[in-house]
Amino acid sequence: MTRHVGFSIHTSEGGDGLVVRPEGELDLATSPELERLVLGRLDAGGAVVLDLRGLEFMDSSGVRVLVAANARAEGDGSALRIVRPEPGSPVERILTVSGIDRALPFVDDVGDAG
């Protein structure tokens, strides 16, 4: 687990790969840490389940991390799954406004990631 003020990342190994659970605020200051972790795992040939339900806030730098991870994983449809944020949350709103809620591999729960 890593931690910044207002942000932490929890990881665990699951049957579908590395489960990454960022919590708090994903912004310009914290997004590079998440990006290094997720892209590093994808570059090593591993699968990632990115669970967004613990995020309270995400700005455009967080959106950029999601897009970069998807681009890196594009060759393997099972390499990246993104668990949708809580309905009605600010994070869900930015995903909807940006349009990436329709373009990226979202699932409803970690168990749906397979």
N, C-alpha and C positions, 0 to 999 in steps of 0.2 A: 504494500500500500504506500502511495506517495501522498503528500499533503502540502497544499498552499493555503493561505488564509482564504476561507470560503470555497475551497476546492480540494477534492481528493480523488484518487483512482484506486479502486479495489479490483484485483484480478484473481481468477481461479481457473483451473483446468477443468474443462467439461468434455463430454463426449463429442461435442461439435467443435472443439478447439478451445482457444483461450477466451474466457468470458471476461470482458472488460466493463466495469461499472463506474463511470465517472459520476461524481456527486458534487452538487453545489453550482458554481458559476463557471461556465466554459466560455472564455473570452480571449482577447489578445494576449493576456499574460499567461494563461493556463493552457491554451490550445497547443503550443509546441510540444509540451510534455505528452499529451495524449497522442498527437501525431507521430512522435518518435516511437512510442510504444506500439501503436497499431500498425504503422507502416513497416516497422522493424519485423514484426511477427509475419506480416504478409510477405515481405521480401525473403524471409527465411523459408517460405513455402507452407507456413502454418495457416490455419483458419482462425477467424476472429468473429466472436459474437459481441457486438457493441450495444450494451444495454443503456438506453438514454433515460430510463424512468427516474433516476436519481438526480437528474439535472433540474435546477430551479431557473436557470437562465442560460441562454446561448446567443452569442452575437454572430456576425458574419464570418468571423475567424473560425468558429466552430463548424459552420456550414462548409467552409473551405476544407476542413479536416475530413468531413464525411465524403465530400466529392473526391478528394485526393485518395482516400482509402478505397472508394469504389473504383476509381480509375486503375489503381494498383492491382486490384483483385479481379478486374474484368475478364481475364482469361479463364478463370475458374469460378463458375457460378455458385459454388458452395464455399468459397473462401471467406466471404463476408456476409454477415447478416446483421441487421440493425434493428434492435427492439424499439418499437415506437415509444415516444414519451407519453406521459400521462395525458389523457384527453383534457382539452381546455387549458393546458399549461402554456406559459409563454414560449416554451421550447416547441410545442406542437404548432403554435401560431407562426413562428419563424420558418418552420419547415414547410408549412402550407403556403405562406406568402412567397417564399423563395421558389416554390414549385418542386423542390427535390423530394417531397413526400411521395410523388408519383414516379420519380425517376430512379430511386435507390432501392436496394433489396430489403425493405422493411418487413418485419414480422411482428406479431402481437405479443409474444412471450419468448423467453429463452428456450423453452421446450419446443417451440415452433421452428427453431433454427436449423433443423436437420433437413 
